[in-house]
Amino acid sequence: MEQNILDCVIVGSGPSGFTAAIYAARADLKPELYTGLEPGGQLTTTTEVDNFPGYPAGITGPEMMMDLQKQAERFDTKVHYEMITKAEFSKEAGGVHKLYAGNKEILAKTVIISTGATAKYLGLDDEKKYAGGGVSACATCDGFFYRGKDVVVVGAGDTAAEEATYLAKLCKKVTLLVRKDVFRASKAMVHRVESTPNIEVKFHHELIGIEGENSLVERAVIINNQTQEKSTVDVEGIFIAIGHKPNTDIFVGQVDLDENGYILTEKGSSRTNLPGVFAAGDVQDHIYRQAITAAGSGCMAAMDAEKYLAELHG
């Protein structure tokens, strides 16, 4: 039995995956999209999205993802609620790429990887309990809701320093918890933190719990890991800024990655080091990490895939 070779398979279902699907479908590539374990990606854990153009009243993350999916399906994108567990990419131009969802083999001329990244959390039960009620991993997404309020930021690297200085412009006070006695952030970022009057840095401090009523954050429970002294800080928001992990485990050894596991793409394009394999969204972007930039790179990936196929077919 001859197996069907698809023109385009999209792996992942956040804003980049669905936007890629919309553009690929309109280019008549008949894309098939595999959602993975978290259909809709990181945005499904975001309650309010207020910074995506075209939604003057705001929209919830899950609703926005449903809108994008419906739009992709209107142009005949086939959506599979399955996870790609293995990939075998061809290194030849015009080669056929193999993807596996469990035992199912999928053959494709082009693959768009839009598997995203996952925010790292501390692993406290309270983080789940208060998710959407004051716990966030993205200051630029959620900082607006804490205007004039007190917040805590957890972390010691550039991400934490950036989030703290961003929030300091909006919030009354930012308490930055650093586990060791030094920052891991660059000197420039440390200087920005130190020269911001409403940021208080607590070295040797860790978040160990969160308290509040009705799943809304009211206090951060912290510990001094030198003296073991526990205390609480009255806050309404807690930002976990200990980094992200790109979802690239199944592509290791095939697609070129940077030292943190993000897919490397050619400057100004979505092309990876392999012909016919493209990457879009947070899986290749550790700088902007916004729904709108992910959507834009999804559009680029679909257009790059269409161009690649057109050149193959002469």
RAZIHU-V294206 format. One record per residue. N is the residue number from 1. RES is the residue in one letter. SS is DSSP state (H for helix, E for strand, - for the rest). PSI is psi in radians with two decimals (NA if undefined). NEAR is the number of other C-alpha atoms within 12 Angstrom. Layout:
# RAZIHU-V294206
[[N RES SS PSI NEAR] [N RES SS PSI NEAR]]
This chain:
# RAZIHU-V294206
[[1 M - 2.19 3] [2 E - 2.26 5] [3 Q - 2.53 12] [4 N - 2.21 14] [5 I E 2.03 24] [6 L E 2.65 26] [7 D E -0.67 39] [8 C E 2.20 47] [9 V E 2.33 48] [10 I E 2.22 55] [11 V E 1.87 55] [12 G - 2.64 47] [13 S - 0.57 55] [14 G - -2.84 53] [15 P H -0.60 49] [16 S H -0.76 53] [17 G H -0.82 54] [18 F H -0.62 54] [19 T H -0.72 46] [20 A H -0.72 53] [21 A H -0.74 55] [22 I H -0.83 42] [23 Y H -0.70 38] [24 A H -0.69 41] [25 A H -0.70 34] [26 R H -0.39 23] [27 A - 0.13 25] [28 D - 0.55 23] [29 L - -0.07 35] [30 K - 1.01 32] [31 P - 2.62 40] [32 E E 2.29 41] [33 L E 2.33 48] [34 Y E 2.10 39] [35 T - -0.50 35] [36 G - -3.03 30] [37 L - -0.41 23] [38 E - 1.39 25] [39 P - 2.26 34] [40 G - -0.26 39] [41 G H -2.73 38] [42 Q H -0.51 42] [43 L H -0.39 42] [44 T H -0.23 26] [45 T H 0.06 31] [46 T - 2.16 31] [47 T - -1.00 26] [48 E E 2.30 26] [49 V E 1.92 34] [50 D - -0.09 26] [51 N - 0.27 24] [52 F - 2.15 26] [53 P - 2.49 16] [54 G - -0.05 12] [55 Y - 1.39 16] [56 P - -0.51 10] [57 A - 0.09 12] [58 G - 2.96 17] [59 I E 2.69 23] [60 T E 2.68 24] [61 G H -0.90 31] [62 P H -0.69 25] [63 E H -0.73 23] [64 M H -0.71 36] [65 M H -0.66 35] [66 M H -0.71 23] [67 D H -0.80 22] [68 L H -0.70 32] [69 Q H -0.77 35] [70 K H -0.68 21] [71 Q H -0.73 24] [72 A H -0.70 33] [73 E H -0.48 27] [74 R H -0.53 19] [75 F - 0.37 26] [76 D - 0.55 23] [77 T - 2.35 35] [78 K E 2.09 30] [79 V E 2.19 34] [80 H E 2.19 25] [81 Y - 1.13 19] [82 E - 2.86 26] [83 M - 2.31 28] [84 I - 2.12 36] [85 T - -0.23 27] [86 K E 2.56 23] [87 A E 2.41 32] [88 E E 1.74 26] [89 F - 2.51 35] [90 S - 2.55 24] [91 K - -0.08 20] [92 E - 2.47 16] [93 A - 2.25 20] [94 G - -0.01 25] [95 G - 2.86 24] [96 V - 2.26 31] [97 H E 2.46 33] [98 K E 2.30 32] [99 L E 2.64 38] [100 Y E 2.28 24] [101 A E 1.67 24] [102 G - -2.14 14] [103 N - -0.11 13] [104 K E 2.23 17] [105 E E 2.31 21] [106 I E 2.26 36] [107 L E 2.37 28] [108 A E 2.54 36] [109 K E -0.62 40] [110 T E 2.59 49] [111 V E 2.28 56] [112 I E 2.02 55] [113 I E 2.05 56] [114 S - 0.90 52] [115 T - -0.09 48] [116 G - -2.91 47] [117 A E 2.74 38] [118 T E 2.23 27] [119 A E 2.40 28] [120 K - 2.39 24] [121 Y - 2.99 26] [122 L - -0.41 26] [123 G - 0.25 15] [124 L - 2.47 19] [125 D H -0.61 16] [126 D H -0.47 27] [127 E H -0.71 31] [128 K H -0.75 22] [129 K H -0.68 22] [130 Y - 0.20 30] [131 A E 2.24 29] [132 G - -0.09 32] [133 G - 0.34 31] [134 G - -0.22 42] [135 V E 2.26 46] [136 S E 2.78 42] [137 A - 0.32 40] [138 C - 1.80 43] [139 A H -0.71 40] [140 T H -0.42 31] [141 C H -0.77 33] [142 D H -0.12 36] [143 G H -0.63 38] [144 F H -0.61 25] [145 F H -0.15 29] [146 Y H 0.40 32] [147 R - 2.20 21] [148 G - 0.13 20] [149 K - 3.02 27] [150 D E 2.41 35] [151 V E 2.85 46] [152 V E 2.46 53] [153 V E 2.36 51] [154 V E 2.19 47] [155 G - 2.88 40] [156 A - -0.04 35] [157 G - -2.95 31] [158 D H -0.66 28] [159 T H -0.85 37] [160 A H -0.75 42] [161 A H -0.72 44] [162 E H -0.79 36] [163 E H -0.73 43] [164 A H -0.79 51] [165 T H -0.59 38] [166 Y H -0.83 33] [167 L H -0.55 39] [168 A H -0.49 37] [169 K H -0.45 27] [170 L H -0.63 25] [171 C - 2.80 32] [172 K - -0.86 26] [173 K E 2.46 31] [174 V E 2.18 43] [175 T E 2.10 45] [176 L E 2.06 48] [177 L E 2.09 41] [178 V E 2.17 34] [179 R - -0.66 29] [180 K - -2.87 21] [181 D - 0.13 18] [182 V - 2.76 19] [183 F - 2.71 30] [184 R - -0.10 21] [185 A - 2.85 25] [186 S - 2.76 18] [187 K H -0.69 15] [188 A H -0.75 17] [189 M H -0.68 24] [190 V H -0.74 27] [191 H H -0.70 18] [192 R H -0.71 23] [193 V H -0.83 35] [194 E H -0.45 21] [195 S - 0.18 17] [196 T - 1.94 26] [197 P - -0.52 19] [198 N - 0.35 27] [199 I E 2.17 34] [200 E E 2.15 28] [201 V E 2.23 34] [202 K E 1.77 30] [203 F E 2.75 24] [204 H - 0.44 26] [205 H E 2.51 35] [206 E E 2.61 38] [207 L E 2.21 39] [208 I E -0.17 28] [209 G E 2.89 28] [210 I E 2.41 36] [211 E E 2.65 31] [212 G - 2.96 26] [213 E - 2.60 14] [214 N - 0.69 13] [215 S - 0.43 21] [216 L - 2.31 24] [217 V - 2.30 35] [218 E - -0.51 27] [219 R E 2.54 30] [220 A E 2.27 39] [221 V E 2.12 27] [222 I E 2.80 34] [223 I E 2.44 24] [224 N E 1.98 23] [225 N - 0.00 21] [226 Q - -0.80 14] [227 T - -0.19 12] [228 Q - 0.27 13] [229 E - 2.26 15] [230 K E 2.59 19] [231 S E 3.02 22] [232 T E 2.65 23] [233 V E 2.21 34] [234 D E 1.98 23] [235 V - 2.81 33] [236 E - -0.23 37] [237 G E 2.49 47] [238 I E 2.09 53] [239 F E 2.05 50] [240 I E 1.99 41] [241 A - 1.04 33] [242 I - 0.32 33] [243 G - 3.10 31] [244 H E 2.72 31] [245 K E 2.04 25] [246 P E 2.50 35] [247 N - 1.31 37] [248 T - 0.19 35] [249 D H -0.71 23] [250 I H -0.12 25] [251 F H -0.03 33] [252 V - 2.37 22] [253 G - -0.07 17] [254 Q - -0.97 23] [255 V - 2.46 33] [256 D - 2.27 24] [257 L E 2.75 27] [258 D - -3.08 20] [259 E - -0.31 12] [260 N - 0.08 21] [261 G - 0.05 27] [262 Y - 2.53 34] [263 I E 2.32 42] [264 L - 2.23 35] [265 T - 2.69 32] [266 E - 2.44 22] [267 K - 2.29 13] [268 G - 0.21 14] [269 S - 3.14 26] [270 S - 0.14 41] [271 R E 2.37 34] [272 T - -2.98 35] [273 N - -0.14 25] [274 L - 2.34 35] [275 P - 2.29 33] [276 G - 0.07 42] [277 V E 2.16 51] [278 F E 2.74 48] [279 A E 2.44 54] [280 A - 2.66 56] [281 G H -2.76 49] [282 D H -0.25 46] [283 V H -0.36 51] [284 Q - 0.12 44] [285 D - 1.81 37] [286 H - 0.11 30] [287 I - -0.98 19] [288 Y - -0.87 21] [289 R - 0.78 35] [290 Q - 2.72 34] [291 A H -0.69 40] [292 I H -0.67 27] [293 T H -0.59 27] [294 A H -0.77 41] [295 A H -0.75 36] [296 G H -0.73 33] [297 S H -0.45 43] [298 G H -0.72 46] [299 C H -0.80 35] [300 M H -0.78 35] [301 A H -0.76 45] [302 A H -0.72 47] [303 M H -0.65 35] [304 D H -0.70 35] [305 A H -0.74 44] [306 E H -0.76 34] [307 K H -0.73 25] [308 Y H -0.80 29] [309 L H -0.68 30] [310 A H -0.71 19] [311 E H -0.62 14] [312 L H -0.73 18] [313 H - 0.07 12] [314 G - NA 8]]
